[in-house]
Amino acid sequence: MNDSLPIVLENTDAPIDACWRRIGVSGDRSCPELVPYIHCRNCPVLARAASTFFDRNAPEGYLESWRAILEEPEIPTDSDALSVLIFRLGREWMSLPTATLVEITTLRRLHRVPHRTSTILEGLVNIRGQLQLCFSLHGLLELESKPPVYQAPQQPVVDADFQALPSARLLVVDRSGQHGAERWVFAVDEVAGVQRVARSAMRAVPSTVSHAGARSTLNLFDFQEQTVGILDPARIFEGLRDLISS
Amino acid sequence: MQLLTFTVAGQPYAIESRAVIEVLPLVQARPLSCMPDYVRGIFTYRGHLVPMIDLGRRLADHTLAERLSTRIMVVELRPLHLALQSDRAPTVRLGLIAENVISICSAEDADTSFPAMQLPDALFLGKILRINGQTVQLLIIEHLLAPALLAGLFPAAAEVPLS
């Protein structure tokens, strides 16, 4: 929206008329320009006033501090890293490449599908007004633990600030392959966050481990003294495809 | 094509933003002897030494104002003499200083343009575009330094101060 911002600054010492405080969003909002621009931050008058900020001498010590910053060597960006979302299933920490992730949301009511609900396929869940298939990653990986279950609040929360938020979340994952977009939802016990993992920090899965979880795991890495498995999204989606086609 | 705009002696100029790594405040440079006046010196950029080119001196006999908006544009380019030596020529960095380095614009917004001039002494002068009521001249950063000077500053691929 800076299409009217001049490249050449008019060198004026005239005091800035802070119209945004008078008639703009910080004022009484009577400015007629608010109709096309909606907010003062889109208005060229504010942009011009903001650009005059640069039209002065550097504050004392500013250039010296920048000289010190530029002395620091460049940290090479690790382009060979994989960004993953780390979450917990029962006692195990797992992760999925963030590229497959669509959304993290709170637990919600599950609609069971008669005769189709199994240890893996849990049912349907309403995500932004659309019913999505919900599966149990615990079940798919043959873990001992069970996925967290939504419980309706017994009574209205009086003081939400002092309520410890339950850590369980629903993750929405997506894959667009040759069969069109597939979207699945599953519950996790806790989400730890997104982490970039360098390829050099990844370890192979020990070949002696052969349960379903290990077969779906690409690599292992250490995160805060925990060993985290990176799940192979392709394997997970294949497993789910077999599940609904059978 | 996005352009980083700036002014020299009140006239708008622009370079392709694709070549720009970072825009910095005008830090001090160590002067270099036996250099044309538009080479202001050499400064430390993230642990590397990078030559600083004064566009005020290069484009006009103009002394740049010491304002916050007078900033260093750190650009990356592939000098022609190194490109001739090998296909995977390394890039080199220059710090270009000019006034009012505060905005970018899009070359697609240009109403009309004037083709680049082919002046043997000023090959860096590129196309002139009319954007939002301002007449902006593009600079071709590969030609900003005379070939002999560029080859002198960055002699051979192996000695380029970049890995």
Interface residues (C-beta under 8 A of the other chain):
Chain A: N2 D3 S4 L5 P6 I7 V8 L9 S51 F53 F54 D55 R56 N57 A58 Y62 L63 W66 R67 L70 E71 E72 P73 E74
Chain B: T5 F6 T7 G10 Q11 P12 L24 P25 L26 V27 Q28 F43 T44 Y45 R46 G47 H48 E66 R67 L68 S69 N100 I102 S103 C105 D109 N132 Q134 V136
